Amino acid sequence: MADKHKRRQTPETGRQQVQQRFHREVDKREKRKLKARREGDRGVWFGFGMFGLVGWSVTIPTVAGIALGVWIDAKWPSRFSWTLMLLVAGVGLGCFNAWRWVEKERKER
C-alpha cells in the first residue's frame, strides 16, 4: 500500500536532479576558488605555523599530564602509576585538540 504513494521518477525528473546536483557542485567549487583568490596564497609560513600549532596542542596537555602524575605519585604513592595514566590522558586530549584545530582550519578553507 505504501508503494502506491511513491512518485515515479521519470527520465526528465532524474535529469533535472542530476543538473541541480551539478549546478550545486559547480557553485561550491566556484565559491571556494574565489575565496582562495581573495585570501591569497598562505604560503610556507602558514604551513609551518599550523605544524607548530598542532605540535604544541599535543605537547602541552601531555607534559601537563606527566607533571600532574609525577606530583600525585610523589604525594600519594599507590599501586597504580598516575604518571602513566595522565600521560595517556594528556596525549588523548592533545590529539583531540589538534584534530579540532585542523578541522576548523579545513572548514574555513
C-alpha positions in Angstrom: 0.0 0.0 0.0 2.9 2.4 0.7 4.1 1.8 -2.9 1.0 3.5 -4.3 2.0 6.8 -2.7 5.6 6.8 -4.1 6.2 9.1 -7.0 7.5 7.5 -10.1 10.7 9.1 -11.3 10.5 10.0 -15.0 13.7 10.4 -17.1 13.0 14.1 -17.1 12.9 14.3 -13.3 16.1 12.3 -13.0 17.8 14.6 -15.4 16.7 17.7 -13.5 18.0 16.2 -10.3 21.4 15.5 -11.9 21.5 19.0 -13.3 20.7 20.5 -9.9 23.5 18.5 -8.2 25.9 19.5 -10.9 25.0 23.2 -10.5 25.4 23.0 -6.7 28.8 21.3 -7.1 30.0 23.9 -9.6 28.7 26.7 -7.4 30.5 25.3 -4.3 33.8 25.0 -6.2 33.5 28.5 -7.7 32.9 30.0 -4.2 36.0 28.1 -2.9 38.1 29.3 -5.7 37.0 32.9 -5.3 37.7 32.7 -1.6 41.2 31.4 -2.3 41.9 34.2 -4.7 40.6 36.8 -2.2 42.7 35.4 0.6 45.8 34.8 -1.5 48.4 32.1 -1.1 49.0 31.3 2.6 52.5 30.0 1.8 55.1 28.1 3.6 55.0 30.2 6.8 51.3 29.4 7.3 52.2 25.7 6.9 55.0 25.9 9.5 52.6 27.8 11.8 50.0 25.1 11.5 52.6 22.4 12.1 53.7 24.2 15.2 50.2 24.7 16.4 49.4 21.0 16.0 52.6 20.1 17.8 52.1 22.4 20.7 48.4 21.3 21.1 49.6 17.8 21.7 52.7 18.6 23.7 51.3 20.9 26.3 48.5 18.6 27.6 50.9 15.7 27.5 53.6 17.5 29.6 50.9 18.8 32.0 49.5 15.3 32.5 53.0 14.0 33.2 53.8 16.8 35.7 50.5 16.3 37.5 51.0 12.5 37.5 54.5 12.8 39.0 53.2 15.1 41.7 50.3 12.8 42.6 52.7 9.8 42.6 55.1 11.7 45.0 52.3 12.9 47.3 50.2 9.7 47.4 52.1 6.6 46.4 49.9 3.7 45.2 50.0 0.5 43.1 48.9 2.5 40.1 51.1 4.9 38.2 49.2 8.2 37.9 52.1 9.4 35.7 51.3 6.8 33.1 47.6 7.2 33.3 47.8 11.0 32.9 50.3 10.7 30.2 47.9 8.7 28.1 45.0 11.1 29.0 47.2 14.1 28.0 48.1 12.5 24.7 44.5 11.7 24.0 43.3 15.3 24.9 46.2 16.8 22.9 45.3 14.7 19.8 41.6 15.7 20.1 42.6 19.3 20.5 44.9 19.1 17.4 42.2 17.4 15.4 39.7 20.1 16.3 42.1 22.9 15.2 42.9 21.2 11.9 39.1 20.6 11.2 38.4 24.2 12.0 41.1 25.3 9.6 39.9 22.9 6.9 36.3 24.1 7.1 37.4 27.8 6.8 39.2 27.0 3.5 
